[in-house]
Amino acid sequence: MVNVLSTSVSAYSISASSGALTPVPGSPFKAGSDSYGVATHPAGFVYVTNAYDNNVSAFSINARSGALTQVQGSPFAAHSWPTAVAIDPSGRFAYVTNYDSNDVSAYSINTSSGALTQVPGSGRGPLLMAIDPAGFAYVTNQGPGTVSAYTINADTGALKKVSGSPFKAGISSFGVAIW
């Protein structure tokens, strides 16, 4: 869980029987200023957007304790005001919406270290995003009230707009989910 005003991320263990949460040792863990979005990677990494710092913090998860350790090279640069982070179904790429710079930062993920390397990506007025299992990314564009749809290049991670995108949505479009 990201803690916007305390510039940290909290980690919990979950009781399988009751669903109760117990803070893991060392929680909360220091992140950047105005931590906003969070995503987990199946290889044991957590990515957190830091809006004021224009970057993404990456952490490895200790499989025994759940404690977070910052990945070498973290935080990784993003564009202006990163708000959300999503991992593609293959686990090879991460995408970060950058609200003020009106684009999406695309990264390849080193699945051994958790490090991010930036690759080409784009969007317009993005705020939040979701990626479906078929490899399409959907990004809400709050200002114009639209949803941009992209295909994800499975080899490079680059985003390519779907024909007809962006699609009309409601005024001040915010969140998006895939079902």
RALIN-V981790 format. One line per field, one symbol per residue. phi: phi as a letter, one per 20 degrees, with the letter a starting at -180 (. if undefined). psi: psi as a letter, one per 40 degrees, with the letter a starting at -180 (. if undefined). burial: + if it has 16 or more other ideal C-beta (glycine too) atoms within 10 Angstrom, else -. A space follows every 10 residues. Layout:
phi->???
psi->???
burial->???
This chain:
phi->.edgfdlbce ccedffednf dcgfgnfedf ceflfcdbbd dffnccdcec gfelbcecce dffeenfdcf fgnfedfcee mfdcccdfgf meccccedff elbcedcede fednfdcfcf ababmfccbb ceffnddccf dggemccedc edffednfec ffgnfedfcf flgcebcdc
psi->higddefihi iiihhddeei hhhihehihh aahfhciiii heefihhhig ddefihhhii hhdddeihhh iheiihiaah ghdihihide ediihhhhdd efihhhiihh eddeihhhii iiahficiii hidefihhhh gddefihhhi ihhddeeihh hiheiiihai hfhciiih.
burial->-+----++++ +--------- ---+--+++- ++-++++++- +---++++++ +-++++++++ +----+++-- +--+++-++- ++++++++-- -++++++++- +++++++-++ ---+++-++- ++++++++++ +----+++++ ++---+++++ ++----+++- ----++--+- --+--+---
